[in-house]
Amino acid sequence: MKKIIACVLAAAIILLMINVVDVSSAIVSSDSVLVDHDNTASVIDQQALYDELFAPDSVIGLDMDISKEQVACIQTDLEYFRQNDSRSSIYRICDRVTFTVNGKKYVIDDVGIRMKGTSSRCNFFDDVLGIYNLVNFRICFNCTFEDVGDYGLSARTWSDEEEKRKRENRTFATMRTIELKWNITADNTYVRNQYVQDVYKDYGVPAQHCSLCTLSLSGCKMGIYRLFEPVDESFIHRYFPEKDWGGDLYKVRCTRKSPATYSLMNSYGVGSKKKSEAYNFDLKTNVGKSKHESLEKLLTTINKPGASRQDFESVMDMDELALMQAINFAMGSQDDMRYNYNNHYIYFRKSDGKGVIIPYDNEIVLGATYVWNPSESALTEDSPYSEYVYSFNAMQENPMIRQTVLEGGYFTDIYTGYLRDIAQGKWLTVENYQHYFDIAKKNYGDKLISKYNYLSTINKNVDFSMEGGENYNGNMSIAEYMDKMRANILNHIN
C-alpha cells in the first residue's frame, strides 16, 4: 500500500509540473522535429513516416525520457494487479519520447507507457538495482491522464477542450499506440518474427508491420526490440477496403476459465483488466454499440450438428483461413489458434459479416524452440493434418480447424494447395532469409547489449547468427528448420 501511495504522490508532483509547463515549447536540437508543435501537420507527412518506419532497411532508435518514480509505478502496477489476478492497463507518463528514424529525430512530449503481455509480464525494476529485466511495453500517444481512479489528486484537468481534442486525436506515423517487444525467444537472427509477418503480407493476409529498433528507457540501454503497429480501427482502415470498415474486431485468447476453442461455451464481451474481466473474444471496436450479432452467428453456425461447407462459407472467409493455417504450419507456429487456441484477432467485415483471421504474436516460429517446443521438433516432424494439440494433450476441439483443414475437412484441398505453394516457393529458402538477416546485422550488429546486463539475458548468446544448437540458445538453425519443414510438407502432401 505504501508503494501505491508513493506512486500516486510521485505522479502528482510530475503532473503538476507538466501542467504548468507548455510542453509544445520544449527545446530540441536543430535536427529534430517536435511532433507536438502546432505546425506538425505541415512538417511531417505521417503516412510517409509510417512507410519509412516499417521500411526493411530503416534504422530506428527510441529514447524514452521517464522519471525513476514513473518507472517504479509501472512495477507497482504489475504487483498490485497481479494480486488481483489481473493486468494493469494504466499508462504511466514519459516526459519525452524521441524516435530517431534514419538519423532524423522526432520528439513527442507527454507519452503514455505501460507493460504489456500475459505470460511475459514479470518484475523488472527495483529502487536499488534499477531496471534489471527486459519486458514488453505499449506506448500511447493520445493519453490525457485525466482518470481520477488512476491518478488520484494528480489527475489532469483539461481546461481547453480544443487542446484536449487535439491530444485525443494525436498520432505518430498515423498510429495512436505502438507495441515494443524484446527478444524473448533468444533468436540470434533477431528477424524470425519480422520474416513471418512478411510471409503473411506477401500472401495477402492482414498482418502487423514489424521493424527492429533499439530502446533506451530512463537512460538504460535495453538493446534490440521489435516495434509493431497495433491491431485497431486504424489497422482495419489500412488493410481492408472502405466497404468493410465498421465491423466488430475481437482479440481472441485463452482465459483462466477456458481456451478459445470457438465453442458455444466461449465467452465474449468487453474485457476490463482492472476488474479482472477477461473474455475469449475481447471486443476492441464498436464498444458500447455492438450486440455481438456476427460473432454469435458464427459460433452458432459452425457448432450446429452437421454443419456443412456452405455453413462455414456463410460466416467465414474460408480461403483466408486455409491460407493462414498453411502459413502457420509451414512457419512452425506452435502458439496459435490451432495449437494453443490463442494469439489472433477475428474481424467481421461490414460488407458481408464474414470473419477474417488476423494473426498475432508470432514469436515461436521457424525453429525458435528456446521458450517452448511442445512438438519437440518445431512441427518439422508432424503431419500438417494432425489432429493432436500438444498444449492440451488432446485432440483438436476447434471446429474452425477440425472440420476445415484437417484430413477429410471441407477445405483440405485448398489448404494443401497453399502448403505446396509455400514449400516450393521462396519463403522456405535460406537464401531469402539471408537477405533479412544481413540487413538486421548491418544495421544493429553494433547495438547488442551484454548478456550480463539483465536477468533476462544471463547465460544467453546474444550475438547475431543464423546457426542453431546448444551454442545458440537451443534454437534450430534456419537452414536445418527450412530443409526439414520443406521436406516434411512435401512428403505429406505428395
PyMOL commands that set and color helices and strands:
alter all, ss='L'
color gray80, all
select helices_A, chain A and resi 2-19+23-25+40-43+46-53+68-83+148-154+161-168+192-202+233-239+242-244+293-303+309-315+318-330+390-392+399-402+412-424+426-428+430-444+455-457+470-472+478-493
alter helices_A, ss='H'
color red, helices_A
select strands_A, chain A and resi 32-34+60-65+92-101+104-115+125-126+130-131+137-140+177-182+210-217+220-228+249-252+268-269+281-283+344-348+355-359+388-389+394-395
alter strands_A, ss='S'
color yellow, strands_A
deselect
rebuild
show_as cartoon
